[in-house]
Amino acid sequence: MSVPEQVDRILLTAAIVLVLVAGLLLLVRIWRGPSMLDRAISLDVIAALIIAGLGAKSAVALDSFYFPIMMVLAFLGFTGSVGIARFIAVRDRPAATVPSRAPGPDPDETKEGPQ
């Protein structure tokens, strides 16, 4: 095995380890996330990590079989994120309130009193 091949193996192994560590940290964020939005973002990043893992596996195997699968997963991750964001936006929309009158003199009143 030549030096460039050894460097490739070391870098790919490091990339796979980093993807796995990031996945574990994201699972912790999903488990402990204080809000629904934190969990939704974590799920979106996990989809990106799965795509990165498939890319690393494809690079290790020197096979392009996983590229279409990665494209489909990217599309599903994007549409899922948009759907979750729309759901959260509708759920967290503030209730419509009737604007109150500003304090100040009543336009129907004059200095002499009400008409």
TIRO-2110 file (N, C-alpha, C; in Angstrom, 1 decimal):
// TIRO-2110
0.9, -1.2, 0.0, N, 1, A
0.0, 0.0, 0.0, CA, 1, A
0.9, 1.2, 0.0, C, 1, A
0.6, 2.2, -0.9, N, 2, A
1.4, 3.4, -1.0, CA, 2, A
1.1, 4.4, 0.0, C, 2, A
1.9, 5.4, 0.2, N, 3, A
1.6, 6.5, 1.2, CA, 3, A
0.3, 7.2, 0.9, C, 3, A
0.0, 7.6, -0.3, N, 4, A
-1.3, 8.3, -0.5, CA, 4, A
-2.5, 7.4, -0.2, C, 4, A
-2.4, 6.1, -0.4, N, 5, A
-3.5, 5.2, -0.1, CA, 5, A
-3.6, 5.1, 1.5, C, 5, A
-2.5, 5.1, 2.2, N, 6, A
-2.5, 5.0, 3.6, CA, 6, A
-3.2, 6.3, 4.2, C, 6, A
-2.8, 7.4, 3.6, N, 7, A
-3.4, 8.7, 4.0, CA, 7, A
-4.9, 8.7, 3.8, C, 7, A
-5.3, 8.2, 2.6, N, 8, A
-6.7, 8.1, 2.3, CA, 8, A
-7.5, 7.3, 3.4, C, 8, A
-6.9, 6.1, 3.7, N, 9, A
-7.5, 5.2, 4.7, CA, 9, A
-7.6, 5.9, 6.1, C, 9, A
-6.6, 6.6, 6.4, N, 10, A
-6.6, 7.3, 7.8, CA, 10, A
-7.6, 8.4, 7.8, C, 10, A
-7.7, 9.2, 6.7, N, 11, A
-8.6, 10.3, 6.7, CA, 11, A
-10.1, 9.8, 6.6, C, 11, A
-10.3, 8.7, 5.8, N, 12, A
-11.7, 8.1, 5.8, CA, 12, A
-12.1, 7.5, 7.1, C, 12, A
-11.1, 6.9, 7.8, N, 13, A
-11.4, 6.3, 9.1, CA, 13, A
-11.7, 7.4, 10.1, C, 13, A
-11.0, 8.5, 10.0, N, 14, A
-11.2, 9.6, 10.9, CA, 14, A
-12.6, 10.3, 10.6, C, 14, A
-13.0, 10.4, 9.3, N, 15, A
-14.3, 10.9, 9.0, CA, 15, A
-15.4, 10.0, 9.5, C, 15, A
-15.3, 8.7, 9.4, N, 16, A
-16.3, 7.8, 9.9, CA, 16, A
-16.4, 7.9, 11.4, C, 16, A
-15.3, 8.0, 12.1, N, 17, A
-15.4, 8.2, 13.5, CA, 17, A
-16.1, 9.5, 13.9, C, 17, A
-15.7, 10.6, 13.2, N, 18, A
-16.3, 11.9, 13.5, CA, 18, A
-17.8, 11.8, 13.2, C, 18, A
-18.2, 11.2, 12.2, N, 19, A
-19.7, 11.1, 11.9, CA, 19, A
-20.4, 10.3, 13.0, C, 19, A
-19.8, 9.2, 13.4, N, 20, A
-20.4, 8.4, 14.5, CA, 20, A
-20.5, 9.2, 15.8, C, 20, A
-19.4, 10.0, 16.2, N, 21, A
-19.5, 10.8, 17.4, CA, 21, A
-20.5, 11.9, 17.3, C, 21, A
-20.6, 12.5, 16.1, N, 22, A
-21.6, 13.5, 15.9, CA, 22, A
-23.0, 12.9, 16.0, C, 22, A
-23.2, 11.7, 15.5, N, 23, A
-24.5, 11.1, 15.6, CA, 23, A
-24.9, 10.8, 17.0, C, 23, A
-23.9, 10.3, 17.8, N, 24, A
-24.2, 10.1, 19.2, CA, 24, A
-24.6, 11.4, 20.0, C, 24, A
-23.8, 12.5, 19.7, N, 25, A
-24.2, 13.7, 20.3, CA, 25, A
-25.5, 14.3, 19.9, C, 25, A
-25.9, 14.0, 18.6, N, 26, A
-27.2, 14.4, 18.2, CA, 26, A
-28.3, 13.6, 18.8, C, 26, A
-28.1, 12.3, 19.1, N, 27, A
-29.1, 11.5, 19.8, CA, 27, A
-29.3, 12.0, 21.2, C, 27, A
-28.2, 12.5, 21.8, N, 28, A
-28.3, 13.1, 23.1, CA, 28, A
-29.2, 14.4, 23.1, C, 28, A
-28.9, 15.2, 22.0, N, 29, A
-29.7, 16.4, 21.8, CA, 29, A
-31.2, 16.1, 21.6, C, 29, A
-31.5, 15.1, 20.9, N, 30, A
-32.9, 14.7, 20.6, CA, 30, A
-33.5, 14.2, 21.9, C, 30, A
-32.7, 13.5, 22.7, N, 31, A
-33.3, 12.9, 24.0, CA, 31, A
-33.5, 14.1, 25.0, C, 31, A
-32.6, 15.0, 25.1, N, 32, A
-32.6, 16.0, 26.2, CA, 32, A
-33.1, 17.4, 25.7, C, 32, A
-33.3, 17.5, 24.4, N, 33, A
-33.6, 18.8, 23.8, CA, 33, A
-34.7, 19.6, 24.5, C, 33, A
-34.5, 20.8, 24.9, N, 34, A
-35.6, 21.5, 25.7, CA, 34, A
-36.8, 21.9, 24.8, C, 34, A
-36.6, 22.0, 23.5, N, 35, A
-37.8, 22.4, 22.7, CA, 35, A
-38.0, 21.4, 21.6, C, 35, A
-39.1, 21.5, 21.0, N, 36, A
-39.4, 20.7, 19.8, CA, 36, A
-38.5, 21.2, 18.6, C, 36, A
-38.2, 22.4, 18.5, N, 37, A
-37.4, 22.9, 17.5, CA, 37, A
-36.0, 22.4, 17.5, C, 37, A
-35.4, 22.2, 18.7, N, 38, A
-34.1, 21.6, 18.9, CA, 38, A
-34.1, 20.2, 18.4, C, 38, A
-35.2, 19.4, 18.7, N, 39, A
-35.3, 18.1, 18.2, CA, 39, A
-35.4, 18.0, 16.7, C, 39, A
-36.2, 18.9, 16.1, N, 40, A
-36.4, 18.9, 14.7, CA, 40, A
-35.1, 19.2, 14.0, C, 40, A
-34.3, 20.2, 14.5, N, 41, A
-33.0, 20.5, 13.9, CA, 41, A
-32.1, 19.3, 14.0, C, 41, A
-32.1, 18.6, 15.1, N, 42, A
-31.2, 17.5, 15.3, CA, 42, A
-31.6, 16.4, 14.4, C, 42, A
-32.9, 16.1, 14.1, N, 43, A
-33.3, 15.1, 13.1, CA, 43, A
-32.8, 15.5, 11.7, C, 43, A
-32.8, 16.8, 11.4, N, 44, A
-32.4, 17.2, 10.1, CA, 44, A
-30.9, 17.0, 10.0, C, 44, A
-30.1, 17.3, 11.0, N, 45, A
-28.7, 17.1, 11.0, CA, 45, A
-28.3, 15.6, 10.9, C, 45, A
-29.1, 14.7, 11.6, N, 46, A
-28.9, 13.3, 11.5, CA, 46, A
-29.1, 12.8, 10.1, C, 46, A
-30.1, 13.4, 9.4, N, 47, A
-30.2, 13.0, 8.0, CA, 47, A
-29.0, 13.4, 7.2, C, 47, A
-28.4, 14.5, 7.4, N, 48, A
-27.2, 14.9, 6.8, CA, 48, A
-26.0, 14.0, 7.1, C, 48, A
-26.0, 13.6, 8.4, N, 49, A
-24.9, 12.7, 8.8, CA, 49, A
-25.1, 11.3, 8.1, C, 49, A
-26.3, 10.9, 7.9, N, 50, A
-26.5, 9.6, 7.2, CA, 50, A
-26.0, 9.7, 5.8, C, 50, A
-26.2, 10.8, 5.2, N, 51, A
-25.7, 11.1, 3.8, CA, 51, A
-24.2, 11.1, 3.8, C, 51, A
-23.6, 11.8, 4.8, N, 52, A
-22.2, 11.8, 4.9, CA, 52, A
-21.6, 10.4, 5.2, C, 52, A
-22.2, 9.6, 6.0, N, 53, A
-21.8, 8.3, 6.2, CA, 53, A
-21.8, 7.4, 5.0, C, 53, A
-22.9, 7.6, 4.2, N, 54, A
-23.0, 6.8, 3.0, CA, 54, A
-21.9, 7.3, 2.0, C, 54, A
-21.6, 8.6, 2.0, N, 55, A
-20.5, 9.1, 1.1, CA, 55, A
-19.2, 8.5, 1.5, C, 55, A
-19.0, 8.4, 2.8, N, 56, A
-17.7, 7.8, 3.3, CA, 56, A
-17.6, 6.4, 3.0, C, 56, A
-18.7, 5.6, 3.1, N, 57, A
-18.8, 4.2, 2.7, CA, 57, A
-18.5, 4.1, 1.3, C, 57, A
-19.1, 4.9, 0.5, N, 58, A
-18.9, 4.9, -1.0, CA, 58, A
-17.4, 5.2, -1.3, C, 58, A
-16.8, 6.1, -0.6, N, 59, A
-15.4, 6.4, -0.8, CA, 59, A
-14.5, 5.2, -0.4, C, 59, A
-14.8, 4.6, 0.7, N, 60, A
-14.0, 3.4, 1.1, CA, 60, A
-14.1, 2.3, 0.1, C, 60, A
-15.3, 2.0, -0.3, N, 61, A
-15.5, 0.9, -1.3, CA, 61, A
-15.2, 1.3, -2.7, C, 61, A
-14.9, 2.5, -3.0, N, 62, A
-14.7, 3.0, -4.3, CA, 62, A
-15.8, 2.6, -5.3, C, 62, A
-17.0, 2.8, -4.8, N, 63, A
-18.2, 2.4, -5.5, CA, 63, A
-19.2, 3.6, -5.5, C, 63, A
-19.8, 3.9, -6.6, N, 64, A
-20.8, 5.0, -6.7, CA, 64, A
-22.2, 4.5, -6.6, C, 64, A
-22.4, 3.3, -6.1, N, 65, A
-23.8, 2.8, -6.0, CA, 65, A
-24.7, 3.6, -5.1, C, 65, A
-24.1, 4.3, -4.0, N, 66, A
-24.9, 5.0, -3.0, CA, 66, A
-25.3, 6.4, -3.4, C, 66, A
-24.8, 6.9, -4.5, N, 67, A
-25.0, 8.3, -4.9, CA, 67, A
-26.5, 8.6, -5.1, C, 67, A
-27.3, 7.8, -5.9, N, 68, A
-28.7, 8.0, -6.0, CA, 68, A
-29.5, 8.0, -4.7, C, 68, A
-29.0, 7.0, -3.8, N, 69, A
-29.7, 6.9, -2.5, CA, 69, A
-29.4, 8.2, -1.7, C, 69, A
-28.2, 8.7, -1.8, N, 70, A
-27.9, 9.9, -1.1, CA, 70, A
-28.7, 11.1, -1.6, C, 70, A
-29.0, 11.2, -2.9, N, 71, A
-29.8, 12.2, -3.4, CA, 71, A
-31.2, 12.1, -2.9, C, 71, A
-31.8, 10.9, -2.9, N, 72, A
-33.2, 10.7, -2.4, CA, 72, A
-33.2, 11.1, -0.9, C, 72, A
-32.2, 10.7, -0.1, N, 73, A
-32.2, 11.0, 1.3, CA, 73, A
-32.1, 12.5, 1.5, C, 73, A
-31.3, 13.2, 0.7, N, 74, A
-31.2, 14.7, 0.8, CA, 74, A
-32.6, 15.3, 0.5, C, 74, A
-33.3, 14.9, -0.5, N, 75, A
-34.6, 15.4, -0.8, CA, 75, A
-35.6, 15.1, 0.3, C, 75, A
-35.6, 13.9, 0.9, N, 76, A
-36.5, 13.6, 2.0, CA, 76, A
-36.2, 14.4, 3.2, C, 76, A
-34.9, 14.6, 3.5, N, 77, A
-34.5, 15.4, 4.6, CA, 77, A
-34.9, 16.9, 4.5, C, 77, A
-34.8, 17.4, 3.3, N, 78, A
-35.2, 18.8, 3.0, CA, 78, A
-36.7, 18.9, 3.2, C, 78, A
-37.5, 18.1, 2.6, N, 79, A
-38.9, 18.2, 2.7, CA, 79, A
-39.4, 17.9, 4.1, C, 79, A
-38.8, 17.0, 4.8, N, 80, A
-39.1, 16.8, 6.2, CA, 80, A
-38.9, 18.0, 7.1, C, 80, A
-37.8, 18.7, 6.8, N, 81, A
-37.4, 19.9, 7.6, CA, 81, A
-38.4, 21.0, 7.3, C, 81, A
-38.8, 21.2, 6.1, N, 82, A
-39.7, 22.2, 5.7, CA, 82, A
-41.1, 21.9, 6.3, C, 82, A
-41.5, 20.6, 6.3, N, 83, A
-42.8, 20.3, 6.9, CA, 83, A
-42.8, 20.5, 8.4, C, 83, A
-41.7, 20.2, 9.1, N, 84, A
-41.6, 20.4, 10.5, CA, 84, A
-41.6, 21.9, 10.8, C, 84, A
-40.9, 22.6, 10.1, N, 85, A
-40.8, 24.1, 10.3, CA, 85, A
-42.2, 24.7, 10.1, C, 85, A
-43.0, 24.3, 9.1, N, 86, A
-44.3, 24.8, 8.9, CA, 86, A
-45.2, 24.4, 10.0, C, 86, A
-45.1, 23.2, 10.5, N, 87, A
-46.0, 22.8, 11.6, CA, 87, A
-45.7, 23.6, 12.8, C, 87, A
-44.4, 23.8, 13.1, N, 88, A
-44.0, 24.6, 14.3, CA, 88, A
-44.4, 26.0, 14.2, C, 88, A
-44.3, 26.6, 13.0, N, 89, A
-44.7, 28.0, 12.7, CA, 89, A
-46.2, 28.2, 12.9, C, 89, A
-47.0, 27.2, 12.5, N, 90, A
-48.5, 27.3, 12.7, CA, 90, A
-48.8, 27.1, 14.1, C, 90, A
-48.2, 26.2, 14.8, N, 91, A
-48.5, 25.9, 16.2, CA, 91, A
-48.1, 27.0, 17.1, C, 91, A
-47.0, 27.7, 16.8, N, 92, A
-46.5, 28.7, 17.7, CA, 92, A
-46.9, 30.1, 17.3, C, 92, A
-47.8, 30.2, 16.3, N, 93, A
-48.3, 31.5, 15.9, CA, 93, A
-49.1, 32.2, 17.0, C, 93, A
-48.8, 33.5, 17.3, N, 94, A
-49.5, 34.1, 18.4, CA, 94, A
-51.0, 34.4, 18.0, C, 94, A
-51.8, 34.4, 19.0, N, 95, A
-53.3, 34.6, 18.8, CA, 95, A
-53.5, 36.0, 18.3, C, 95, A
-54.5, 36.2, 17.5, N, 96, A
-54.8, 37.5, 17.0, CA, 96, A
-55.5, 38.3, 18.1, C, 96, A
-55.0, 39.5, 18.3, N, 97, A
-55.6, 40.4, 19.4, CA, 97, A
-56.2, 41.6, 18.8, C, 97, A
-57.2, 42.1, 19.4, N, 98, A
-57.9, 43.3, 19.0, CA, 98, A
-57.0, 44.5, 19.4, C, 98, A
-56.6, 45.4, 18.5, N, 99, A
-55.8, 46.5, 19.0, CA, 99, A
-56.6, 47.4, 19.9, C, 99, A
-56.0, 47.8, 21.0, N, 100, A
-56.7, 48.7, 21.9, CA, 100, A
-56.5, 50.1, 21.5, C, 100, A
-57.4, 51.0, 22.0, N, 101, A
-57.2, 52.4, 21.7, CA, 101, A
-56.1, 53.0, 22.5, C, 101, A
-55.4, 53.8, 21.8, N, 102, A
-54.3, 54.5, 22.5, CA, 102, A
-54.8, 55.5, 23.5, C, 102, A
-54.1, 55.6, 24.7, N, 103, A
-54.5, 56.5, 25.7, CA, 103, A
-54.4, 57.9, 25.1, C, 103, A
-55.3, 58.8, 25.5, N, 104, A
-55.3, 60.1, 25.1, CA, 104, A
-56.7, 60.7, 25.0, C, 104, A
-56.8, 61.9, 24.6, N, 105, A
-58.1, 62.5, 24.6, CA, 105, A
-59.1, 61.8, 23.6, C, 105, A
-60.3, 61.7, 23.9, N, 106, A
-61.3, 61.1, 23.1, CA, 106, A
-61.6, 62.1, 22.0, C, 106, A
-61.6, 61.6, 20.7, N, 107, A
-61.9, 62.6, 19.6, CA, 107, A
-63.3, 63.1, 19.7, C, 107, A
-64.3, 62.4, 20.4, N, 108, A
-65.6, 62.9, 20.5, CA, 108, A
-65.8, 63.9, 21.5, C, 108, A
-64.9, 64.1, 22.4, N, 109, A
-65.0, 65.0, 23.5, CA, 109, A
-64.3, 66.3, 23.1, C, 109, A
-64.9, 67.4, 23.6, N, 110, A
-64.3, 68.7, 23.4, CA, 110, A
-63.8, 69.2, 24.8, C, 110, A
-63.3, 70.4, 24.9, N, 111, A
-62.9, 71.0, 26.2, CA, 111, A
-64.1, 71.2, 27.1, C, 111, A
-65.2, 71.4, 26.5, N, 112, A
-66.4, 71.7, 27.3, CA, 112, A
-67.0, 70.4, 27.9, C, 112, A
-66.7, 69.2, 27.4, N, 113, A
-67.2, 68.0, 27.9, CA, 113, A
-67.7, 67.2, 26.7, C, 113, A
-68.4, 66.0, 27.0, N, 114, A
-68.9, 65.2, 26.0, CA, 114, A
-70.1, 65.8, 25.3, C, 114, A
-70.2, 65.5, 24.0, N, 115, A
-71.3, 66.2, 23.3, CA, 115, A
-72.5, 65.3, 23.3, C, 115, A
END
